């Protein structure tokens, strides 16, 4: 960073000094008093060099000689031309030296091995500049520049190859993206100006593109899973479209967050798919008339599952699990190789069963009303909390869409539809519980 600041300061001074030198060259030499003004301008140029702590002995000697020959017009202006050419050469070698220092440091940071001979030439050129031997420094710096150019060509070539590869990969997802044309122009501009360090920034973006493409292809796999399982793809397609939208605007960090949403959807859908298959295997082992009863539960599950209402489908799955477990407990069935005869159990434990039934019946008469009241009270509390949460989610969704413009209309419509459906369902159940409580 310090080198870049120094380089910037130096560039400004080069412009100022070039203007001064130009001023020296464009004076009206027919005026006698212009000689002293020319010398004053030359001294200002040297003073600007002194501010950067450069050795100015060579320029000071030239100025002293110019003062000596003020009365000899021909020799005086030969000395002025010598001063102008010397400052131009000085500016050139100092700029070249600083630029090459930065490029070599950049190359070494990338893992390139710079030859000892080149480093020695760069050091010797610095010594030549310090001693005023600008011609010798210029020759050495040109050798170093040719050497560095070889690395630069490789860097530009590798960046171009990566860009072409990623563009080809992206075309497998969709037609095209303006991103690649934009980066191509930036790369060509950097190559034209021989700004090899700008390629470092481009390569960093190419790394981001590589990561983004992997996430896009993974999301495509998730969409394929939704297709294979006949799940409504609106939600995951909206997420994928948002990912492409952000890619085209080079907002790669947004793609990471969107991918997490698609991954959550896939994991939930995959989990439900695995669980329902396990439950269906258990149901298929039940008697035929019992299987028909459980088919109603599976039909409700698949209706929500296929429509993309995965949260509702997960609730349906829990209900199915509980009912299946309850059925197994009540019928004392072992769905493995062993089967317990219910009739034999009743015959051998008739008295105990009768006593248990009487006790349960008495307890039911005593506590049924209280238990129903406690259940209704607890359930109403749960439903009220769900209703409050849904209202908060709907308001938050409206703020994100109408006020902050953070989500697309497709995502807003999809989420709003889901929330409203749940809200209606919860409200109806609350009303039913309220009516039951009033009747009783």
N, C-alpha and C positions, 0 to 999 in steps of 0.2 A: 504493500500500500504506500509506504514511504517513497519507494522508487517511482511509483506511478505519479505521486504528487510532484516529485522533483522533475519528472519528465514533463508534466504539464506546465510547471513554472518555466522550465527551460524552453518549451515551445513558444510560450508567450514572449519570452525575451528574444528568441530568434526572430520573431515577427517584428518586434520593436527595433532590433539591431539592423534587420534587413531594410527597414524603412529609413533608418539613419544613414546606412551605406548608400541607399538609393539617393538620399538627399545630398550626400557628398558628391555623387556622380553627376547630379543634375543641376549643380550650382552654375550660375552665370559667371563663367571664368573670366569674362571681360572686365569684371569689376575688381579693382585692386584690393579692396577691403574684404573680398570674399575669401581670401587665403586664410586669414585668421579665423574666420567662421568655419571653414572646412576643418582646420586643425581642432577647433573647439568641438565640432561634431565627432571627430575621430577620438578625442579624449573621452567624450560621453560614452562611446561604444566600449572603450577599454574599461571605464568605470563600471559599466554594467557587467562586464566579465569578472571584475574584481569582487562584485557582490556575490558571485557564485564560487569565489575562491579558486578561480582558474589562474594559471601562470600567464601573465601578460607582458613578460619581458620583451618578447619579439615585437609586439605591437608598440610598446613604449619606445623601443629603439627606432622603429619606422617613423613614429611621430616626431621624435627628436631630429631625425634626418630631414623630415619635411620642414621643420622650423628652420633648419640650417639653409635650405634652398628656397626660401620664400621669394627671393629676388630673381630666381632662375625659373621662369615659367615652365619650360620643357621638362627639366629634371623634377620640379615640384610635382607636376601632374603624373609623371612616371611613378613617383613615390606614392601618390594618392591611389593610383591603380594597383600598386603592389599591396597597399593596406587593404583595399577593397577585396582583392582576390584572396588575401590571407584570411580575412574574417569570414568570407564565404566558405573557404575550405575548412576553417576551424569549426564553424557551425555544422558543416556536413559531417566531419569526423566525430564530433562530440555527440551529435544526435544519433549517428550510426552506432557508436560505442554503447550508449545508454540503451538503445533499442535491442542490440544484440545481447547485452547482458540480461535483459528481461526475457528474451526468447530462449536463451540457453538455460536460465533458471527454470523457465516453464517446461522445457524439454526434459530436464533432469527430474522435475517433479512428476512427470509422466512416466518415469522409469527408463528414459533413454540414456545411454552411456556416451558422454561427450569425450572425444579423444584428448589426451594430455597435451598434444601438440597444439590443438585449437585453443585450449585454455591458456597456454603459454603465449600464443600469438595475441590473444585478447589482452593479457597482462602487459605485454611489450608495447602494444598500441597505446595503452593508457600511459605508459612511461614516455612514449614519443610525444603524446599530446602535452604532457606536463613539461617537457623540455622544448616545446615549440616545433617539433619535427612533424608537421602535419602531413606532409607528403608521404613520409614513411608509414605513419599511422594509417593513412588512407589505403595503402597497398595491403597492409596486414588485415585491416577490417574487411576489405573486399574478399580476401581468402576465407575469412571466418563466415562471411555472409553466404558465400557459395556453399560452404559446408552445411550451414543451418538450413539452406533452401532445400537440400536433399531430404532432411527430416520433415520439412513443411509439406513437401509433395506427398509423402507417405501419409501424413496426418489428414490432409485434405482428401486423399483417395479413400482412406478408411472411413472417414465421415460420410463421403458420398455413397460408398458401398452400403453402409448401414442404413442410410436414408432410403436408398432404393429398395433394400430388403424389407424394411418396415412398411413402405408404401405398397409393396406387393402383398404383404401379409394382410394389411388393412383392406385391400381390395377383395379379399375372401369374405369379409364381413359385409361390406357394402360397396357402392360404386367407387367413390373417391372422397377425399377430404382436402379442404383448402390449406390445411396445416402443412402438408408436404410441399406445396408450391411456395408457401411463405418461407419455410426453412431452406428450400433450395435457393431462393433469392438471397437469403442471408449468407448462405455458404458461398455462393458465387461472389457476393460483395466482399466477403472476408478474403477469398482467394485472390480477387483482383487487387485488393489493397495489401496483400501479403500479411494480413493480420492473423497470424497463426493462433494467437491467444484467444481470439474470438471463437475459434473452433471448440475450445474447451467448454464454453457456454452452450454451444450447439450440441456437443456430445452429452452434456448433462441432460439436456432436454430429450435427446434420443434415448437415454436410459429411462426417463420417465415414460416415453412412448412405449418402450419395451414392456415395462410393468403394466401400463394401461392396456396394451394389446392382450396380455395374458389374462387380465381380468375380464376383458370383453369376450374372449374366446371361452372362458370358464362360464360366464353368464349365458352364452349361447348353448353350452351343454345343459345348463339348468332349464332353459327354454325347451330344449329337446325332450328332457325328462317330463316336463309338463305336457308336451304334445303326446308322448307315449302313454301317459297315464290319463289322458283326456281331461286334464284340469284346465279350467279357464285361464288363459294366458295374459289377460289384460293387464294385471298388476305387474307381472315380471316383464312384459313387453314395454310398459311405460318406463320402468326402471332402466331397461336397456336403451331405450330412446334417449333418456336423460343422460346416460353415459356417453352416447355418441355426440349429443349436443355439446356436452362439456369438453369432449375430446376436440371437436372442431373449433373450440374457443381456447384451446390449450390450457384448460383448467384441470390439470391431471389430479390434483389433490381431491377434487370433488368426486372423481371416479372411484377412488378408494372407499369413500363413505357410501356411495350408491351400490357398490359391489357388496358391501356388508348387508344391505337390505335384501339384495337378490339371494345372497347366501342364506340368510335367515329364512326366507320364503322356501328355498329349496330344502333346507334341513327339516323344516316343519312338515312340508309335503312328503318328503322321504320317510320321516318318522311315522306319519299317519299311514302311509302305504304299507310299511312293514308291519305295523301293529294290527291293521285290519286283516291282513293276510293270516296272521297267527290266530286271531279270534275266529276267522272263518273256518280254519282247520278244526278248531275245537267245536264250533257249531255243527260242522258236518258229521261229527261223531255222535251227535245227539239223535234221539228218535225223530222220525220224519215229521210227526205232528208238532213236536217242539221246535224243530228247525223253522217251520213256517211262522211261528210266533216271533222268533228272533230276526226273521227276514225283514220285518217291519222296521226294526232298529237299524239294520244295515242299509236299508233303502234310504232312510233319513240321513244317515251318515254320507252316503254317496251323493245325495242331492246337494248337500253343502260342500262336500269335497270337490266335486266336479265343477261347481259354480265358482270355486276359488275362495269360498268363505272358510278358510282353514281354521280360524278360531272357533267358529261354530261347529265345524267338523270334529275338532278336538273335544269339545263338550259332548258331542254325540258319541264319540268313542268312549269317553269315560262312563257315560250312561250305559252303553252296551256292556262294558266290562263289569260294572256293578251288578247289572241284571243277570249276567251269565254266572257271576260268582254267587249271587243269591240263589239262583236256580240249583246250582251244584250243592249248596249247603242244605237247602230244603229237601232235596230228593236223595241225599246221601249217596250220590253217584260217584264212582271212580271211573273216569273216562279212559283209564288205561286198560290193561289186559284183564284185571279183576273186576267183577261186577257183583255188588252186594244186593241181595234180594230184599226189597222193601217189605214184601209180605212176611218173610221170615223174621225180620227185625220186629215187626208189629206183633207177630204171634208169640215170640219169646219174651217180649217186654210189654205186654198188653197193660198190666196193672200200672207200671211206671209211666207209661205213655198217658194213660187215663188221668193219673194224678197230675202230671205236668200240664195237661190240657186244662184241667179244672183250675190249677193255680194261675195259669196264664190268663184264663178267662176272667177270673176274679180280679187279677191285677189290671187287666184291661178296663173292666168296669170302674175300678177305683181311679185309675190314673189316665185313662184315655183322653179325657177332655183337657186335663192339664198338659199332657204331652203334646196334644195337637196345638194348644195355645202357645206353648214354648217353641214348637217348630215353626208355627206361623210367624211368631214374633222375630225369631232369628232369621227366617227367610226374608221377611219384609225389610229387615235391617240390611241384609246383603243386597237385596234388589235396589234399595234406595242409594246405597253406596255406588252400585254399578251405574245407576241412572245419573248420579252426580258426575261420575268420571266420564260418562259418555257426553254429557253436556259440555264439560271442560274440553274434551277432545275435539268436539265439533266447533267450539269457539276458537280453539287454537288453530284448527285446520282453516277456518274462514280467515283468520288473521294472516296466516302464511300465504294464502292465495290472493285475497283482496287487498290487503294492506302492504305486505312485504314482498309480494310477487316472487316468492321463493320456490313455488312448485307450479307445474303445468296444470292446465285444465283437466287433462285426462286423469292425472293422479288425484286431483281434488274431487272429481266426480266419483271416482272409484271408492276412495276412502269415505267420502260423505255418504255414499249409498250404503256402505257396510255399517257405518255408525248409526245411521237413521234406522236401518233394519233392526239392529240390536236394541235401539232405544224403544221402538214400537213393541218388540217382544217383551222387554223388561216392564214397560208400562202396562201391557195387557196382564202380565202375571201379577203385578202389584194390585191391579183392579180386582182380579179374581180372588186373591187372598183377602182383600178388604171386604168383598161381598160375602165370602164364606164366614168370615169373622162376625159380620152383622147378622147373618142368618142364625148362626149358633148362639 
